[in-house]
Amino acid sequence: MKAARLFAYDKPLRLVDAETPRLKNPADVIVRVTGAGVCHTDLHIVEGVWKEKVQVTLPYTLGHENAGIVEEVGPAATSVKRGEKVILHPVITDGLCRACRIGEDMHCENLVFPGITADGGFAQFIRTSERSLVKLNELDPADVAPLADAGLTAIRAVKKAASRTTSGSNVVVQGVGGLGHIALQLLRCMTNAYITATDVAESKLRLAEKMGAHRVIDARRDPVKQVMEFTKNQGAEVVIDLVGNDQTLANGMRMLRKGGSLIIVGYGGTANLKAIDMIFSEYSVLGSLVGNWDELRELIELTRQGKVRVLTQKGKLDEVNEMLDQLKKGTLEGRGVVIP
């Protein structure tokens, strides 16, 4: 099969012939990939950001936002059959550890993460487990593949925000890219908050308006001052930081009202927190990872109902490096999807 594989850090992926995955365990499922989202994490892996965090042997196949058609099922897999359209929860879990027992799949003690710790979906076929699949029915896998991570990460953060807001609360979303445009839609259907989006690109601000933001702020023009102005110097109840660099993290803390919460999703920077400020203003700072299997199921249902849609730019597998370059430059609107 054809696959886009990483042979060396800081080098483009190479499209090569690779071994087609086979069933290993009784509940394994082989999926023919018909849509694989291109994520900032893929870019960070190529740049070597993850090489100390995740020990892998090069070369391997990237791609962790995957959807497609069931090709082959193991003898113990009874909930799906060949020919069904599915989206893959990004991790393969054991189903037996405490995290799995309470439904927090992404904290599985023995997880395998295709595209990060094992071969992923920038290929014609991928191996996963029956436990990881959500049926798509009438939805097109290529249209919704980014929900497997971008959407799933967004819904996790939005649910945390929803639990910390009431009608009329202010929520600020920093960054309107692949995650941000989905997060804005989810905030509109899951909260009654007043939603503000910030970004440094004019095109992203116009996108934010289309996706449900009540107000947009050009982050190049003192976004903290602007937030404080329209909240009458009170600040926002919640700031969701989808960028996570030093500047956005600092801005996020300064945008909060007393008792407010900063939800960190993007990464790369460092949050500097003074203990006395944290105590005096009773701030909360929360990390937010990718969501669990049921959150993916819920996200697919919201998409089926027309409440969430993913903006995609589709291309062939051999265009993956161009999409990664667009991500790096910040010129990719919505989410890139390769179709092997």
C-alpha positions in Angstrom: 0.0 0.0 0.0 1.0 3.7 -0.3 1.9 5.5 2.9 3.4 8.9 3.8 6.2 8.1 6.3 8.6 10.1 8.4 12.2 8.9 7.8 14.0 11.8 9.5 13.0 14.8 11.6 12.8 18.2 9.9 12.5 16.5 6.6 9.4 16.1 4.4 7.3 12.9 4.6 8.1 10.4 1.9 5.4 8.7 -0.1 6.5 5.0 -0.3 5.2 1.5 -0.6 4.6 0.1 2.8 3.4 -3.2 4.2 -0.4 -3.4 4.5 -1.4 -3.9 8.1 -2.8 -7.3 9.2 -5.1 -8.4 12.0 -3.2 -9.2 15.1 -5.7 -9.5 17.9 -9.2 -11.0 17.7 -11.0 -7.6 18.1 -8.8 -5.8 15.5 -10.3 -4.1 12.5 -8.6 -3.0 9.3 -10.0 0.2 7.9 -9.5 1.5 4.3 -8.7 5.1 4.9 -10.8 7.5 2.8 -10.0 10.6 4.8 -7.1 11.6 7.1 -6.9 15.0 8.8 -3.7 17.0 8.8 -3.0 18.4 12.3 -0.5 20.7 13.9 0.7 17.8 15.9 1.8 16.1 12.7 3.8 19.2 12.0 5.3 19.2 15.5 6.2 15.5 15.1 8.0 16.3 11.8 9.9 19.1 13.6 11.0 16.7 16.3 9.0 18.4 19.1 7.7 15.0 20.2 10.8 12.9 19.9 11.7 13.2 23.6 8.0 12.7 24.7 7.2 9.7 22.5 9.9 7.1 21.8 9.3 5.7 18.3 11.6 4.1 15.7 11.8 5.8 12.4 10.4 5.5 9.8 6.8 5.4 10.6 3.5 6.6 9.2 1.8 9.7 10.6 -1.9 10.6 10.7 -4.2 10.4 13.7 -7.5 11.9 12.4 -8.8 8.9 10.5 -12.0 7.8 8.9 -12.9 5.3 6.2 -14.5 2.0 5.4 -14.2 -1.3 7.2 -12.1 -3.7 5.2 -11.6 -6.6 7.5 -12.7 -7.6 11.0 -11.2 -10.0 13.5 -13.2 -13.0 14.8 -14.1 -11.2 18.1 -15.3 -8.0 16.4 -19.1 -8.2 16.2 -20.3 -4.6 16.2 -19.0 -3.6 12.8 -18.9 -5.4 9.4 -17.1 -5.0 6.1 -18.2 -2.0 4.1 -19.5 0.1 6.9 -18.3 3.8 7.2 -16.5 4.6 10.4 -14.5 7.2 12.2 -11.6 6.1 14.5 -11.2 7.3 18.0 -7.5 8.3 17.9 -6.3 5.8 20.5 -6.5 2.0 20.7 -7.3 1.0 24.3 -7.3 -2.2 26.4 -10.8 -1.6 27.8 -9.8 -3.1 31.1 -7.8 -0.5 33.1 -9.4 1.9 35.5 -9.3 4.8 33.0 -11.1 2.7 30.4 -13.6 1.4 32.9 -14.7 4.9 33.8 -14.8 6.0 30.1 -11.7 8.1 29.9 -10.2 6.3 27.0 -7.4 8.8 26.3 -5.9 8.0 29.7 -5.7 4.2 29.1 -2.7 2.7 30.9 -1.8 0.6 27.8 -3.0 2.8 24.9 -1.5 2.7 21.4 -1.8 6.0 19.5 -1.7 5.4 15.7 0.1 8.3 14.0 2.0 9.2 17.2 3.3 6.0 18.8 2.5 3.6 16.0 1.7 3.6 12.2 -1.2 6.0 11.5 -3.6 6.9 8.7 -1.5 8.7 6.1 -1.9 5.4 4.3 -4.4 3.4 2.3 -5.1 1.1 5.3 -4.9 1.3 9.1 -5.3 -1.2 11.9 -7.4 -0.3 14.9 -9.7 -2.0 17.4 -13.4 -2.5 17.3 -13.6 -0.5 20.6 -12.3 2.6 18.8 -14.9 2.8 16.1 -17.9 5.0 15.7 -20.3 4.4 12.8 -20.9 7.2 10.4 -23.9 5.9 8.5 -24.8 8.6 5.9 -21.8 10.9 6.7 -18.8 11.0 4.3 -15.6 9.9 6.1 -13.5 12.5 4.2 -15.8 15.3 5.4 -15.7 14.4 9.1 -12.2 12.8 9.6 -10.9 15.9 11.5 -13.5 15.3 14.1 -11.4 12.4 15.3 -9.0 14.9 16.9 -9.7 18.6 16.1 -13.4 18.1 16.9 -12.8 15.7 19.7 -10.3 18.1 21.4 -12.7 21.0 20.9 -15.7 19.3 22.4 -13.6 18.3 25.5 -12.6 21.9 26.1 -16.1 23.3 25.4 -17.6 20.9 27.9 -15.2 22.1 30.5 -16.1 25.7 29.6 -19.9 24.9 29.7 -19.6 23.7 33.3 -18.1 27.0 34.3 -20.6 29.4 32.6 -24.2 30.5 32.9 -26.3 32.5 30.5 -24.5 35.7 29.6 -21.1 34.6 30.7 -18.1 35.7 28.6 -16.0 33.0 26.9 -12.9 34.0 24.8 -11.5 31.6 22.3 -7.9 32.3 21.3 -7.1 30.9 17.8 -9.6 30.2 15.0 -8.0 27.4 13.1 -8.8 23.7 12.7 -9.9 23.5 16.3 -11.2 27.0 16.8 -13.8 27.0 14.1 -15.3 23.8 15.5 -15.1 25.1 19.1 -17.1 28.2 18.2 -19.9 26.1 16.8 -19.9 23.8 19.9 -20.0 26.8 22.2 -23.1 28.1 20.4 -25.0 24.8 20.7 -23.8 23.8 24.2 -23.7 27.1 26.1 -25.6 30.4 26.4 -22.4 32.3 26.7 -21.3 35.5 24.9 -18.5 34.2 22.6 -15.5 36.3 21.6 -12.8 35.0 19.2 -9.3 36.3 18.8 -6.7 35.7 16.1 -3.9 37.6 14.3 -5.3 36.9 10.7 -8.1 38.8 9.2 -9.4 35.8 7.3 -9.6 33.8 10.6 -11.6 36.6 12.2 -14.1 36.5 9.3 -14.3 32.8 9.6 -15.0 33.2 13.4 -18.0 35.4 12.6 -19.3 32.7 10.2 -18.9 30.0 12.8 -20.8 31.8 15.6 -18.6 34.2 17.4 -20.6 37.2 18.8 -17.5 39.4 18.7 -14.0 39.1 17.1 -10.8 40.7 18.2 -7.6 41.3 16.3 -5.0 39.9 18.6 -2.3 42.2 17.2 -4.1 45.1 18.9 -3.9 44.5 22.6 -6.6 41.8 23.0 -6.5 42.0 26.8 -7.4 45.7 26.7 -10.3 45.0 24.3 -11.7 42.2 26.5 -11.5 44.3 29.5 -13.3 47.2 27.8 -16.3 45.2 26.7 -16.6 43.3 30.0 -16.4 46.7 32.0 -13.0 45.6 33.5 -14.5 42.4 34.9 -12.8 40.0 32.5 -14.1 36.7 31.0 -15.4 33.7 33.0 -13.5 31.4 30.6 -10.7 31.7 28.2 -10.0 28.7 25.9 -6.4 28.9 24.6 -6.1 26.9 21.4 -2.7 28.5 20.5 -0.7 27.9 23.7 2.4 30.1 23.1 3.9 32.3 25.7 2.0 35.4 24.6 -1.5 33.8 24.4 -1.0 32.1 27.8 -0.1 35.4 29.4 -3.0 37.1 27.7 -5.4 34.4 28.7 -4.6 34.9 32.4 -4.9 38.6 32.2 -8.3 38.3 30.5 -9.9 36.4 33.3 -12.3 37.8 35.8 -12.1 36.7 39.5 -13.0 33.1 39.7 -12.4 32.6 36.0 -10.8 29.6 34.3 -8.1 29.3 31.7 -8.4 26.1 29.6 -5.2 25.3 27.8 -5.4 23.2 24.6 -2.6 24.5 22.4 1.0 23.9 23.5 4.5 25.2 23.0 4.7 28.0 25.5 4.9 28.3 29.3 2.3 29.6 31.7 3.8 31.8 34.4 1.5 31.9 37.4 2.0 33.9 40.6 0.7 32.0 43.5 -0.7 35.1 45.2 -2.7 36.1 42.1 -4.0 32.5 41.8 -5.2 32.6 45.4 -6.4 36.2 45.6 -8.5 36.0 42.4 -9.2 32.2 42.7 -8.3 31.4 39.2 -8.4 27.9 37.7 -6.0 26.6 35.1 -7.0 23.4 33.3 -5.3 21.3 30.7 -7.6 19.7 28.1 -6.6 16.7 26.1 -8.5 14.9 23.4 -12.0 13.6 24.3 -13.2 10.1 25.1 -15.1 7.7 22.8 -18.6 8.9 23.9 -17.6 12.5 23.2 -16.7 11.4 19.7 -20.1 9.6 19.3 -21.8 12.8 20.6 -19.8 14.9 18.2 -20.9 12.7 15.2 -24.5 13.0 16.3 -24.2 16.8 16.5 -22.8 16.8 13.0 -25.6 14.5 11.8 -28.0 17.0 13.2 -26.4 19.9 11.3 -25.2 21.7 14.4 -21.5 21.2 13.6 -19.6 21.2 10.3 -16.0 20.9 9.5 -14.4 23.2 6.9 -11.9 21.1 4.9 -9.4 21.4 2.2 -9.0 18.1 0.5 -6.0 16.7 -1.4 -4.3 13.6 -2.4 -1.9 11.7 -0.1 1.1 13.1 -2.1 0.0 16.6 -1.2 0.4 16.1 2.6 3.7 18.0 2.7 2.1 21.0 1.0 -0.7 21.0 3.6 1.9 20.8 6.5 3.7 23.7 5.0 0.4 25.7 4.8 -0.2 24.8 8.5 3.2 26.2 9.4 2.6 29.4 7.5 -0.9 29.8 9.0 -2.6 29.9 5.6 -4.7 26.7 5.8 -8.3 27.6 6.5 -10.2 25.0 8.4 -8.7 21.5 8.3 -6.6 19.8 5.6 -7.7 16.3 4.7 -5.7 13.9 2.6 -7.5 11.1 0.7 -5.3 8.1 0.2 
